[in-house]
């Protein structure tokens, strides 16, 4: 049985919401590592994440760029968009203003996001991760039982 998916318009609407991305990277020993992160969809189709440069998932991406990305709902009926692709870690540090653009939908607006980003930057260099999806699949359990 093939489960119903989201339409292109529904995917774009879903990605625009303040959901959580679960990013899967590959540890040095080959095991998967999954990290929950805030994200921002970009106009060119990439997905931007931000984190401290010394996190394990950053080291994993620098060693092996392959990633999985899941953006899903925690409440029923479930919806999800699954991506597979490659990620790149930016060399330069992300500024509080840049981080604020990514976080504003999660913390209640631009100014609050920039203030929060300034706190994060004070504890160490933060970098952007750019995920370039190569494959996408979606599921929409709200559509279960609909006729084709």
C-alpha positions in Angstrom: 0.0 0.0 0.0 1.4 3.4 -1.0 0.6 6.1 1.5 -0.7 9.5 0.2 1.7 12.4 0.0 1.5 16.1 0.2 1.0 18.3 -2.9 3.8 20.7 -3.9 1.8 23.6 -2.4 1.2 21.7 0.8 4.9 20.9 1.1 5.9 24.6 0.7 3.2 25.5 3.3 4.5 22.8 5.7 8.1 23.9 5.3 7.2 27.5 6.0 5.8 26.6 9.5 8.0 26.5 12.6 8.5 22.8 12.7 11.5 20.9 13.9 14.0 19.3 11.4 15.6 16.0 12.4 19.0 15.8 10.7 20.7 12.5 10.2 24.4 12.4 9.7 26.9 9.5 9.6 29.3 9.0 12.5 32.9 8.1 12.0 32.1 4.4 12.9 29.3 4.3 10.3 26.4 4.6 12.8 23.7 7.2 12.2 23.4 10.3 14.4 20.1 12.2 14.5 19.9 15.8 15.7 16.8 18.0 16.1 17.3 21.5 14.8 15.5 24.6 13.8 15.6 25.3 10.0 14.8 27.8 7.3 13.7 26.8 3.8 15.5 29.0 1.1 14.0 30.1 -2.2 16.6 28.0 -4.1 15.3 24.8 -2.4 18.2 24.4 0.1 17.4 24.2 3.8 19.6 26.2 6.2 20.4 25.1 9.7 22.6 26.8 12.3 24.7 25.3 15.1 28.0 25.6 17.0 30.9 24.7 14.8 32.3 22.1 17.2 29.2 19.9 17.3 29.5 16.2 16.2 27.1 16.6 13.4 29.2 19.4 11.9 32.3 17.1 12.0 30.2 14.3 10.5 29.1 16.5 7.6 32.6 17.8 6.9 33.8 14.1 6.7 30.7 12.8 4.8 28.3 15.3 3.3 25.4 12.8 2.9 22.5 13.6 5.2 18.9 12.7 5.7 16.4 15.3 6.9 12.9 14.7 8.3 10.4 17.5 9.0 7.3 15.9 10.6 4.4 16.5 12.9 4.2 15.1 16.4 0.4 15.2 16.4 -2.0 13.0 14.6 -2.9 12.9 11.8 0.8 12.8 10.9 2.5 14.7 8.0 6.1 14.5 7.0 8.6 15.5 4.4 11.7 13.3 4.0 14.8 14.6 2.2 18.0 12.9 1.2 20.9 15.0 0.0 24.2 16.6 0.7 25.1 19.3 3.2 27.9 21.8 3.3 29.1 23.7 6.4 29.8 27.3 5.8 33.4 28.4 6.6 32.5 31.8 7.9 30.8 32.4 11.2 27.1 33.3 11.0 26.3 36.8 12.3 23.5 37.3 14.9 21.4 39.0 12.2 21.9 36.0 9.9 20.9 33.6 12.6 18.0 35.8 13.5 16.5 35.4 10.0 16.6 31.6 10.6 15.2 31.7 14.2 12.6 34.5 14.0 9.6 32.2 13.4 10.6 30.1 16.4 11.1 32.9 19.0 8.4 35.4 18.2 9.9 37.9 15.7 13.0 39.3 14.3 14.3 41.4 17.3 13.8 38.6 19.8 15.6 36.2 17.4 18.6 38.5 17.0 18.8 39.0 20.8 18.7 35.2 21.2 21.3 34.8 18.5 23.6 37.2 20.3 23.4 35.0 23.4 24.3 31.9 21.3 27.2 33.6 19.5 28.7 34.7 22.9 29.3 31.0 23.7 31.3 30.2 20.5 31.4 30.4 16.8 28.2 29.4 15.0 28.0 28.2 11.4 25.3 27.6 8.9 24.7 24.2 7.4 23.2 24.2 3.9 21.3 21.1 3.0 20.9 20.5 -0.8 18.0 18.0 -1.2 18.5 15.5 -4.0 15.4 13.4 -3.2 12.2 14.1 -1.5 9.2 12.1 -0.3 6.2 13.2 1.7 3.4 11.4 3.7 0.1 12.8 4.7 -2.0 10.6 7.0 -4.8 13.2 6.8 -5.6 11.8 3.4 -5.8 8.1 4.4 -9.0 6.6 3.0 -9.5 9.2 0.3 -10.4 7.7 -3.0 -7.9 8.1 -5.8 
